[in-house]
Amino acid sequence: MTKRASTSNWPEQEQNNISTLAELWYACAIVVMDRCGIVLLVILLALPAGAAEYYRWVDANGVLHITDNLHNVPPNQRGSAGRIQNQESPRVPEPVKKPIGKASIPIEKHGQVVVIQAMLNNKQSAKFIVDTGASFTMISSALAKDLSIDTSGQNQQTMPFQTANGLIQAPLTNLDSITVGGMEIKNLTAAVHDIVSDSQVAGLLGLNFLSNFKMDIDTQSGVIHLEKK
């Protein structure tokens, strides 16, 4: 495959300036003067983008030839044919997403407690009570099962917790992450215990999660404002 354009009247320097594939890929207009002083408009058509390199030569009639196949170059011209290397356009790096530093999350009022939506381990969404009086975050046994958390091992670590029904020993687990309003806290310890009687709620967010934020609960607007410390 070849592309041809008359160059009999081109200045020698103009021919030599065609040095990069980027200049040949896009249609470009070059204004030249013929012997009678008439302005001619020469269009170089875009070459196919798949070739690794191109070859150009001028025949005895002053016609410029450009091809992506060396076999298209006459044998007596191959030694002097100019090579044009395919230069890939530099890749534009993707913009780095800045982590979210603050968010306003809708709340639900279940009696006297505030409930918000959270995502655990980037795969399970559930509702949690915001409990600034609890030292640890707690999840229900049903949610632990959904997250494939097994707390039945003989060497399972437990911790005592004081509840309305007395002192209990609750197994501990390490959550990969808890995300609220797009803000993620990783590697968080949680206790597994059915401490909440509300079937719509899967646990509570304690201070080991909430202490990572400045918090303001706006009950009038129905949102909780969280800002990472």
C-alpha positions, -999 to +999 in steps of 0.1 A: +000+000+000+014+034-010+004+070-008+016+094-034+018+132-036+036+154-061+068+169-047+085+181-079+083+217-067+088+211-030+120+226-015+144+199-005+142+210+032+105+205+031+108+169+020+134+162+048+111+176+075+087+147+071+104+128+099+078+115+124+048+093+120+027+117+140+031+142+112+019+117+087-011+102+106-031+134+104-042+150+072-021+181+068-021+209+042+012+221+027+011+252+004+037+252-023+043+274-054+044+260-089+066+274-116+038+298-127+034+313-092+000+295-086-006+284-051-012+246-049-027+228-019-012+194-014-030+171+010-011+142+028-037+116+037-035+099+071-015+067+069-027+035+086-017+033+122-009-004+124+025-004+107+057-003+128+076+018+103+073+035+069+095+041+039+096+071+016+114+078-017+111+102-046+111+086-081+127+100-113+095+121-120+097+139-086+068+120-071+070+112-034+060+076-024+053+065+011+047+028+020+045+005+050+059-024+030+096-025+020+088-047-010+068-019-025+101+002-028+119-004-061+151-024-056+172+004-069+156+028-043+157+006-012+192+017-002+183+054-002+147+051+010+141+071+041+127+053+071+100+067+094+097+050+128+063+045+144+064+065+176+036+058+201+018+087+216+027+090+253+001+076+276-017+102+298-016+089+334-049+084+350-057+111+376-051+100+411-083+099+431-079+118+464-094+099+494-126+114+507-119+133+539-154+142+550-190+132+543-226+138+554-244+105+558-282+101+561-294+088+594-324+068+606-338+072+641-348+039+656-363+051+689-336+070+707-307+056+687-291+068+654-286+043+626-264+046+595-255+024+566-220+009+564-201-014+540-180-042+555-150-057+537-162-040+505-189-066+499-216-065+526-238-035+534-256-033+567-272-009+591-254+000+624-262+019+655-238+048+662-228+041+698-202+065+713-206+046+746-192+013+732-155+008+731-156-018+703-176-022+671-200-052+672-215-073+644-243-098+646-236-135+642-257-135+610-235-107+595-204-126+605-217-157+586-224-135+555-188-124+557-176-160+561-162-153+595-158-184+617-156-179+654-160-215+665-123-224+667-108-237+699-082-209+700-107-182+693-098-149+711-126-135+732-132-104+753-156-096+782-184-071+775-209-057+799-244-058+784-279-052+797-281-089+804-248-091+823-212-099+815-206-119+783-175-133+765-177-123+729-154-137+702-132-111+684-125-109+646-105-086+624-125-068+597-106-059+565-125-026+563-156-006+573-167+021+549-191+049+557-199+077+533-170+066+511-145+069+539-128+036+548-112+024+580-090-007+575-080-035+598-106-030+625-113-053+654-149-062+660-168-084+685-193-109+672-225-108+694-262-103+688-264-073+711-291-055+691-326-067+692-337-048+661-337-072+632-330-044+607-297-036+625-266-057+622-246-043+650-231-011+664-202+012+655-181+017+686-153+041+695-126+021+678-143+031+645-159+065+655-127+079+671-111+082+636-136+110+629-148+144+640-185+138+644-216+160+644-251+146+644-277+169+629-310+153+638-330+182+623-314+177+588-313+139+593-276+135+586-244+128+605-213+148+595-180+128+597-146+142+590-114+122+592-090+133+618 
